[in-house]
Every structure is written in C-alpha cells, then in structure tokens.
Amino acid sequence: MIQLALASLRSRRTTAILTIAVIAISVALLLAVERVRDQVQSHFANTVSGTDLIVGARTGDVQLLMASVFHIGAMTNNMSWKSYQDLSQRREVKWSIPVSLGDSVGGMPVVATTQAFFQHFHYGEHQSLNLRQGQVFTHVTGAVLGSNAAAKLDKKLGDALIVAHGSGGISFTEHGDHPFTVAGILAPTGTPVDEAIYIPLRGLEQIHGAHHEAEAEHQQHQDKLLSAFSGPPTESISAAFIGLKVKPLALRLQREINTQRGEPLTALLPGLTLQQLWKTLRLFEQALTIVSFMVVLTGLLGMLTSLLASLRERRREMAILRALGAGPGTVFGLLLAEAFLLTLVGTAAGVALIYLLQLSLNGVIQHYFGVILSIHWPSNAEWWRIAIVVVAGFVLSLLPAWRAYRQSLADGLTVKL
C-alpha cells in the first residue's frame, strides 16, 4: 500500500511538494513558538542568580526589577548612600552591590557600580561574569562593556566613550569633558548584562560634578587607582543587590526593609518577582501558541483541499485499480496512506527546517535580541505538538478517503466524465 501511495504521489509530485512545503513551514512555526517561549522563559528566569534581595527607593516591585535588572524604564527616586551602607553592614548581609542608573552611551544603558558587581553578580546556574578582554575598574575612567554593547558601538580596548545623561535612546546632556576609556569587555552571557556599559560610581559622580575635589585630584593624577580615593563614592544610588549569609532570612529582611521607619525603601525577592512578571505575559504566550496552531491547521486544510480537488480527476485511476482487482478498502487505504505520508514527510521537514533556521540565525538573534536559542533534541512539549500534527493529518485524511471509497463503489468500471 505504501509503495502504491508513493507511486501515486510521484505522479503528482508538484502538488505533493507544495503540500509538504506548506505543512513543513507550519510545523516549523509551531515548534519555533514553543522553542522561543521555552528559551525566553529560561533566559528570563536566569537573568539574575544568587541575589537574595534587590532594594531601591519606594516603588513597585516590577518597576524596580525592570529598571535594575533589565534596564527598562527609569527609577522615580534614589536611595541614599547612607541607607545603602546601613543595609550592607547588617549582620545578615554577606555581600552587596550598589548600582546607579539613568545614563547611556549611544542608546546603550550605563550602569555605575563597584568591583563588587563583577565579584558577586551571577546569572544562569550561578555562573560568574568573565572578561573576554582587558581589566575591571582599575581607574576612575575605566569602563567595562557587555559583549553586545561592544559590538553595537563598535568599540575595542582603549577607545573613548562619551556618557550622556538620559536612557532609552533619549540623551539630554553629553559629558564630553569627562570621557571614559574602554578597559574591559565581558564574555557573552545571554542576559541584559551584554547590553550594558559599566563604569565606576566615582566616575559617574565626577561627570555629574558632585565631588569637585575628587575631580581635581583625578585630573592631576589620571592613573590613580580607585582605592586611593576616600569618602563615599556617591550621594545616592538607584538600587542595591543583596546576598545573605543565610537564604531563609530573605523574607524576614524584606519585611523589615519594607516596613522600616526613616527613608522609604522597597525590597523584592528577584525569583518570586520574575515568576509574577512572567505570569502577566502568559496571555500573550497563549495567544501566540493558538495562532501557530491555526497556521498548522491551515496547512493541513490545504492538504485536505488538494486531495478532495484531485478526486474527480482521479476517478479513472480508481476505476482502473478496481479493474485490476483492488477493492473499495484498497482505494480507501490508498488515500489514507497518501495523506499520512504527506503529513509525516511535511512534519519531518518542519523539524529539519527549525534546526536549519537555528543553525543559520542563532548569531543574528543573539546579536539583535540578546537571546541564545540552544540547539537540543525536541522536548516533551515539542514531541506532543508533533504528535498532534500527525494525528490531525490522519483524521483529516479520513474525509477524502471515505469519498474515494464511496465513489469507487458507485462507479465500478463506469467512469463519469
């Protein structure tokens, strides 16, 4: 039966190839949606790892998370350096990272921080930040670039950077009198770290003109190390990343910070807030999945239309098969086998297409969107989608097979032209 179906499809190869192509593209889209959703969710959840609390001025949890981790949006207020020091000196705190936001270079966000960021910030499965080239914050004017930032700005070690006040591509004032120099470039992480430019907190204060004495000292001694400066590096920061000695203390410390008297602050648990934020995006995720299933259904309906349209032209073929001894059941099985083969080959071609697209476009996707789509064997969810497509193709093929069966019974050897 399979050989007969293959011979029949070869005789109509143009229609068969087009049907397979439509099904392949539909299946590739369906799998692409699932693969992108899975990778984006994993990328989303692994953006920050090992940080127990993120603390900033009083605001919403999502706003604080988006600004401090994803560099999206802006903080409406800052927390004082004194509050940060009081927090970092608590006995529960193992390490802390101050960050100050609100500046940019060529539309790329600038994050002012300390060397603690490169020592304690982790992503993914507790992976540390690694330098691809150069060094970290050896001088006040030394900047470290994320991998994508370096590529998009076309900067290399030793190049100058002009920091502008303002973020999100909107710059109000360029600080041309205080250029920074690219001192290091980070290895790719697949997180928002790749999109940012990191400068010392003292360097940020100098370009904002907050510490004139430190600025004068810097002009006289360009090569002095950061450790040579005394006093607080800044008056206020945007947020702080906190790591605790004992992880279960995070909830208690969060409650204390959110309810303390004095400067109003907000503390959030990054993992919990990331999960809540992803849930708000689930509606769009489900809508995209529904659309991809509709595309697959459209491809299968195209196959069904092709088979039904060809039945009238193939009535002579069916009559000849009957004359050669084929029963109505054989005719039924032939149409069923043809549709099943088209669905199976189209689905396999769709799976191959998604891997081909990943191999050819992964670099482009990572460069423009910062998402790394890992190439792996189909997941359980993808196998289920493949199975649904094959079963749906089989079910839809019952209609043309039944019609061919009925026509073969009615026609016998008399062909109605």
C-alpha positions in Angstrom: 0.0 0.0 0.0 2.8 2.4 0.9 4.6 1.7 -2.4 1.4 2.3 -4.3 0.9 5.6 -2.4 4.4 6.7 -3.2 3.9 5.9 -6.8 0.7 7.9 -6.9 2.4 10.9 -5.2 5.3 10.8 -7.6 2.8 11.1 -10.5 1.6 14.3 -8.8 4.9 15.4 -7.5 4.4 19.2 -7.9 1.2 19.2 -5.8 2.8 16.8 -3.3 5.9 19.0 -2.9 3.9 22.2 -2.4 1.7 20.4 0.2 4.7 19.2 2.0 6.3 22.7 2.0 3.1 24.2 3.5 3.0 21.6 6.2 6.7 22.0 6.9 6.6 25.7 7.3 3.5 25.4 9.6 5.2 22.8 11.8 8.4 24.9 11.9 6.4 27.9 13.1 4.7 25.8 15.7 8.0 24.4 17.0 9.6 27.8 16.8 7.0 29.4 19.0 7.4 26.6 21.6 11.2 26.8 21.4 11.4 30.6 21.7 8.9 30.6 24.5 10.9 28.0 26.4 14.3 29.7 25.8 12.9 33.2 26.6 11.4 31.9 29.8 14.6 30.2 30.8 16.6 33.3 29.8 14.1 35.4 31.8 14.3 33.3 34.9 18.1 33.0 34.8 18.8 36.7 34.3 19.9 37.1 37.9 21.0 34.2 40.1 22.2 34.1 43.7 20.9 37.5 44.6 18.5 37.3 47.6 17.1 40.8 47.6 17.0 43.9 45.4 16.5 47.1 47.3 15.7 50.6 46.0 13.6 53.7 46.7 9.9 53.1 47.4 8.3 52.0 44.2 6.6 48.9 42.7 8.3 45.6 42.7 8.1 45.1 38.9 9.3 48.7 38.2 12.3 48.2 40.5 13.1 44.8 38.9 12.8 46.0 35.3 14.9 49.1 35.9 17.7 47.4 38.0 18.0 44.1 36.2 16.6 44.6 32.6 17.5 48.3 32.3 14.0 49.0 31.1 12.2 52.1 32.4 13.5 54.5 34.9 13.6 54.9 38.7 11.5 57.7 40.0 13.7 58.2 43.0 17.0 57.1 44.5 18.1 55.6 47.8 20.7 57.5 49.8 24.2 56.1 50.2 23.8 56.1 54.0 20.8 53.8 53.7 22.9 51.5 51.4 25.7 51.5 53.9 23.4 50.8 56.8 21.9 47.9 54.9 25.2 46.4 53.7 26.5 46.5 57.3 23.7 44.4 58.7 24.9 41.1 60.1 22.6 39.1 57.8 24.2 40.5 54.7 27.1 38.6 53.1 27.7 41.0 50.2 26.1 44.0 48.5 26.3 45.7 45.1 25.4 49.3 44.6 24.1 50.4 41.1 23.3 53.8 39.7 21.3 54.1 36.5 20.0 56.9 34.2 22.8 57.4 31.7 23.6 55.9 28.3 26.1 55.7 25.5 24.6 55.5 22.0 21.3 54.3 23.5 23.0 51.5 25.5 22.4 51.8 29.3 25.2 52.8 31.6 25.4 51.1 35.0 27.6 52.8 37.6 28.7 50.3 40.2 31.8 49.0 42.0 34.1 46.0 41.6 31.7 44.0 43.8 29.4 43.7 40.8 31.9 41.6 38.9 32.7 39.6 42.1 29.2 38.7 43.3 26.7 39.1 40.4 25.7 35.7 38.9 23.4 34.6 36.2 22.0 31.3 34.9 23.1 28.4 37.2 25.2 30.6 39.5 27.6 31.5 36.6 30.1 34.3 37.2 30.8 37.2 34.9 34.0 36.7 32.9 36.1 39.1 31.0 36.8 38.4 27.3 39.4 41.2 27.2 41.0 43.8 29.5 40.5 44.5 33.2 37.9 45.7 35.6 37.8 49.2 37.1 41.5 49.8 37.6 40.9 53.6 37.1 38.2 56.1 37.6 37.7 56.5 33.9 37.8 52.8 33.0 34.7 51.3 31.5 33.7 47.7 31.0 31.4 46.8 28.1 29.0 44.0 27.7 29.6 41.8 24.7 26.6 43.2 22.7 27.3 46.7 23.7 30.9 46.5 22.4 29.7 45.0 19.1 26.9 47.5 18.6 29.0 50.5 19.5 32.0 49.1 17.6 34.3 49.7 20.5 37.5 48.0 21.4 40.1 48.3 24.3 41.4 51.8 24.6 38.6 53.5 22.7 36.9 56.6 24.2 33.3 56.7 25.5 31.1 59.8 25.9 28.4 59.2 28.5 25.2 61.1 28.1 22.6 61.8 30.7 19.3 60.0 29.9 18.4 56.5 28.9 16.3 54.6 26.4 17.9 56.3 23.4 16.9 59.8 24.7 20.0 61.8 25.7 19.8 65.3 27.3 23.4 66.2 28.0 26.6 64.7 26.8 29.5 64.8 29.2 32.2 65.3 26.6 34.6 66.9 29.1 34.9 63.6 31.0 35.3 60.7 28.5 35.7 57.2 29.7 38.1 54.6 28.2 37.2 51.0 27.4 39.2 49.0 29.8 37.4 45.6 29.6 34.9 43.7 27.5 32.8 40.9 29.1 32.2 37.5 27.7 28.6 36.9 26.4 26.1 35.9 29.0 22.8 35.9 27.1 21.4 38.3 29.7 20.9 42.1 29.8 24.4 42.3 31.1 25.5 42.0 27.5 23.7 45.2 26.6 25.1 47.5 29.3 28.2 49.6 29.9 29.7 49.6 33.4 31.6 52.5 34.9 32.8 53.2 38.5 30.5 55.1 40.8 33.2 57.6 41.4 33.5 58.2 37.7 29.7 58.9 37.5 30.0 61.4 40.3 32.8 63.2 38.5 30.9 63.6 35.3 27.9 64.9 37.3 30.1 67.4 39.1 29.2 66.2 42.6 32.7 65.8 44.0 34.9 68.7 42.8 37.8 67.7 44.9 37.9 64.2 43.6 37.6 65.5 40.1 40.5 67.8 40.6 42.6 65.0 42.0 41.7 62.8 39.1 42.8 65.5 36.6 46.2 65.8 38.3 46.6 62.0 38.7 45.0 60.3 35.8 46.3 56.9 36.6 45.5 56.7 40.3 43.6 53.5 41.4 40.1 53.7 42.8 41.3 52.7 46.2 43.2 55.9 46.5 40.0 58.0 46.9 38.4 58.4 50.3 34.9 59.2 51.3 31.6 58.0 49.8 31.7 57.5 46.1 28.3 59.0 45.6 25.4 60.6 47.4 22.7 58.2 46.2 22.2 55.1 44.1 19.3 53.6 42.2 19.3 50.1 43.7 21.3 47.6 45.6 21.7 43.8 45.0 22.0 41.9 48.3 23.3 38.5 49.1 22.6 37.0 52.5 24.6 34.6 54.7 21.5 32.5 55.4 19.0 32.4 52.5 15.8 31.7 54.6 16.3 35.1 56.2 15.4 36.9 52.9 11.6 37.1 53.7 12.2 38.5 57.2 14.7 41.1 56.0 12.4 42.0 53.1 9.6 42.7 55.5 11.8 44.7 57.8 13.1 46.9 55.0 9.6 47.5 53.5 8.2 48.5 56.9 11.1 50.3 58.5 10.9 54.0 59.6 13.1 56.6 58.0 13.8 56.5 54.3 11.1 54.6 52.5 12.6 51.6 50.6 11.3 48.7 48.6 12.9 45.2 48.9 11.9 42.4 46.5 12.8 38.8 46.0 14.1 38.5 42.4 13.0 34.9 41.8 9.4 35.5 43.0 9.0 38.8 41.2 10.3 37.2 37.9 7.7 34.5 38.2 5.0 37.0 38.8 6.1 39.1 35.9 6.2 36.0 33.6 2.6 35.1 34.6 1.4 38.5 33.4 2.9 37.7 29.9 1.2 34.3 29.8 -1.8 35.6 27.9 0.4 36.7 25.0 2.2 33.4 25.1 -1.1 31.5 24.9 -2.3 33.8 22.1 0.9 33.1 20.1 0.5 29.4 20.6 -3.1 29.5 19.4 -2.0 31.4 16.3 0.7 28.9 15.5 -1.8 26.0 15.8 -4.1 27.9 13.5 -1.3 28.1 10.9 -0.7 24.4 11.2 -4.4 23.7 10.8 -4.4 26.0 7.7 -1.6 23.8 6.2 -3.5 20.6 6.9 -6.6 22.0 5.4 -4.6 22.9 2.3 -3.6 19.2 2.1 -7.3 18.2 2.5 -8.4 20.6 -0.2 -5.7 19.3 -2.5 -6.8 15.7 -2.0 -10.5 16.5 -2.4 -9.9 18.5 -5.5 -7.9 15.7 -7.1 -10.6 13.1 -6.5 -12.7 14.0 -9.6 -9.6 13.9 -11.8 -8.6 10.5 -10.3 -11.9 8.7 -10.8 -10.4 7.0 -13.9 -7.4 6.0 -11.8 -9.7 4.5 -9.2 -11.7 2.6 -11.8 -8.5 1.1 -13.3 -7.5 0.0 -9.8 -10.8 -1.7 -9.3 -10.5 -3.4 -12.7 -7.1 -4.8 -11.5 -8.7 -6.3 -8.5 -8.4 -3.6 -5.9 -11.4 -3.5 -3.6 -13.1 -0.3 -2.1 -11.0 -0.9 1.0 -7.8 -0.7 -1.1 -8.9 2.7 -2.5 -9.8 3.9 1.0 -6.3 2.8 2.3 -4.5 4.4 -0.7 -6.0 7.9 0.0 -5.3 7.4 3.7 -1.7 6.4 3.1 -1.1 9.3 0.8 -2.4 11.9 3.3 -0.5 10.2 6.1 2.8 10.2 4.1 2.3 13.9 3.2 1.7 14.8 6.8 4.6 12.7 8.1 7.1 14.0 5.5 5.9 17.5 6.0 6.3 17.3 9.7 9.8 15.8 9.4 10.7 18.5 7.0 9.4 21.1 9.5 11.5 19.7 12.3 14.6 19.8 10.0 13.7 23.3 9.0 13.6 24.6 12.6 17.1 23.2 13.2 18.4 24.7 10.0 17.0 28.1 10.9 18.6 27.9 14.4 22.0 27.0 13.0 21.8 29.9 10.5 20.1 32.6 12.5 21.3 32.0 16.1 24.1 34.6 15.8 21.7 37.2 14.4 19.1 36.5 17.1 21.6 36.8 19.8 23.1 40.0 18.4 19.8 41.8 18.0 17.7 40.4 20.7 20.2 39.0 23.3 18.5 35.6 23.3 20.5 32.4 22.8 18.4 29.6 21.3 20.1 26.4 22.4 20.0 23.5 19.9 18.7 20.4 21.6 16.7 17.3 21.0 12.9 18.0 20.9 11.4 18.4 24.3 8.4 16.5 25.6 6.2 19.5 24.8 7.5 19.6 21.2 7.0 15.9 20.8 3.4 16.4 21.8 2.9 19.1 19.2 4.5 16.9 16.5 2.1 14.0 17.5 -0.9 16.3 17.4 0.0 17.4 13.9 0.4 13.8 12.7 -2.9 12.7 14.3 -4.7 15.8 12.9 -3.4 15.0 9.4 -4.6 11.4 9.8 -8.0 12.4 11.0 -8.5 15.0 8.2 -7.4 12.4 5.6 -10.4 10.2 6.5 -12.8 12.6 4.6 -11.1 12.3 1.1 -10.5 8.5 1.7 -14.2 8.0 2.5 -15.3 9.9 -0.5 -12.9 7.9 -2.7 -14.3 4.7 -1.2 -17.9 5.8 -1.9 -17.1 6.9 -5.5 -15.3 3.6 -6.2 -18.4 1.7 -5.1 -20.7 3.8 -7.2 -18.6 4.0 -10.3 -17.5 0.4 -10.7 -15.9 0.3 -14.1 -18.1 3.2 -15.5 -16.3 6.5 -15.2 -18.4 9.6 -15.0 -16.6 12.3 -17.0 
